Amino acid sequence: MSIEIANESGVEVEDETIVDVARFALDRMEVSPLAELSIVLVAVDVMAELHERWMDLPGATDVMAFPMDEYNVRRPDAPESSPALLGDIVLCPGFAKDQAKQAGHALLDELHLLTVHGVLHLLGYDHAEQEEEREMFALQQRILTDYDEAVVDARRRNAQRSADERLLGIVGLDGPNGPSEN
């Protein structure tokens, strides 16, 4: 799965975790590993221009998703989904900062939420109707919870591995003298 990210926002963020959460969401949604996705982080003024141009709404917003219309990208529960260029997700960290503060969490957590939200939009989910909103937001929350649990579990495994290696006097699998033998 190819995920490209470009931070043009002027706000410093951990780009690699945004890619990680996007990849996690796409994997959870059983999107083909051949799929391609682009994520761009933009400044508030750029997002305002995009929001007005494409949605005919004034001012900036937090996230916009631009599916590739010429490809047949459908929800994973639709029949005959195929690998494709999914489209672009545009995030606005400058706008998302206030939302994160109001929600009582870090900007990166808000950007993760918005990334998953954008992925779901690219896959055909929407929240215009009340039932659609319930479905999309429940799925979004489930993916984020699973992602957070996977990150905690990976950190725990890495800490345990490091502790075991220190205890056993192992430098690492590829230490200074090559692979270690046990």
N, C-alpha and C positions, 0 to 999 in steps of 0.2 A: 504494500500500500504506500503510495507516494503522497506525502503531505509536505507542501512547501509553506513557509511562513516568512513574512516580511514585516518588520516593525518600522513603520513610517510615522509613528505617533509622537515621538519625542519623549514618551514615558518609558522608563526602563522597567521591563518585566522579564520573567523567566520564560522565554519563548519555548524552550524545550518541554516544559510541563504543559503548555497549551497544546503542543503537538501530541504529547502523550495522552492527554484526555480526549483529544479528537480521535486518535487511533483506537483508544479503548472503546469509545462510543461506537465507532464504525464496526469494530470487532463484535461488540455486543449486539449490534443490529444485523450481524451476519452479512455485511457488505463485502463484496469480492475483494480479495487482497490486491487485485489489479486496478482497483479504483484510484483515482487521483483527486486531491483536494488542495485548494489554495486558501490560506488564511492571511489576511492583511490587517494590521493594526494601524489605525489612522488617527489624526488629530481631530478635535471637535469641529473645526471649521470645514474640514474635508467631509466628515460624516454628515454635517448639516447640508452640504451641497448634494451629496448622494441621496439623502433622505428626501429632500425637496424634488430632485430630479426624477427619482424612481418611484417614490411613494406619494408624491404630491402633498407632502406634509411639511410644515415649517419646523425648523430647528433640528438639532442633532438627535440621535438615538443611540442606544447601546450596541445593538447588533443588527446587521442586515445579512441576508443570505441570498445569493444569486445562483440559482440552479442553472445548469447548462441545458437550455431548452431543446437544442438539437439532438440531445441524447435522451433516451427513454429511461430516466431515473425514476424508480418507483419505490414505495415503501417495501421493506423486506418481506412483508406478508402478502404482497401482491404476486400473482403468478409470473413466472419467467423474468425475474429480475436479472440483469446482466451487468458485467463490469463496464464502467464508464468514467468519464471526466465528470465528477459530481458537480463541481462549481466552486464558487468563492464564498467565504465567510469574511465579513468585514466587522471588526471589533473596534470600539472606541474607548480605550482605557480612561481618557480624560472625562468622559461622560460617566463611565462605570464607577469611577472613584466615589462619587456621591451616593450611588446606589449601594455600594459596598458598605460605606459608612452607615447609611440608614439601616441596612440589614444586620449590622454588627459583625461583619466579617472582613477579611483581608481582600484587597483588590484582586489578588490572584485567584481567590475562591470565586469571586464574581466573574472573572474572565473565564474560569473553567465552566461555570454555569452557562454563560453566554455562548461558549464554544459548543457545548452539548446542545443547547437550544438551536444554534445555527445548523448543526449537523442534522438534527431532526427535521428542520425546515427543508433542507436539501433533499431529505428522503421522503418528502411529501406530507409530513405532519404539519398541522396548523392549529390555531387556537381562536379562530373567528367565532365558532359556535361553542356553547357551554360544554357539550359532550366532548368535542374535539379538544378543548382546553384541558378538561379533566384527564383525558387519555394522554395528551402530550406532556403535561406537567408531571403526572405520576411517573411516566416513563423517564423523563428528564431526571427526576429526583432519584429514581431507582438506579439509573446509570451513575449518577454522581456519588451516591452512597456506596455502590459497588466499587467505584474507582478509589474512593477514599479508603475503603477497607483493603483493597489490593495494595495501595501505597504503604499503609501501615504494616501489612503483612510482609511486604518486600523489605522494608526497613528492619523489621524484627529478624527476618532470615539473614540479612546482611550483617547485622550486629552479632547474631549468634555465630555465623561463619567466621567473623573476625575474632570473636572471643575464642572459638575452637582453635583457630590457627595460632593465636598467641599462646594458648595453653599447650598446644602440641609443638610449638617452636617452628611452625611452618611459615616461610616468608610469603608464600602464595603459590599458586599452581605454576606460574612462570616466574620463579624467583631469579636471583642473580646468576644462578648456575643452571638455568633451564628448568624444565619441568621437574618437580620433586617426585621422588619415588617413595611409596609407602609400603 
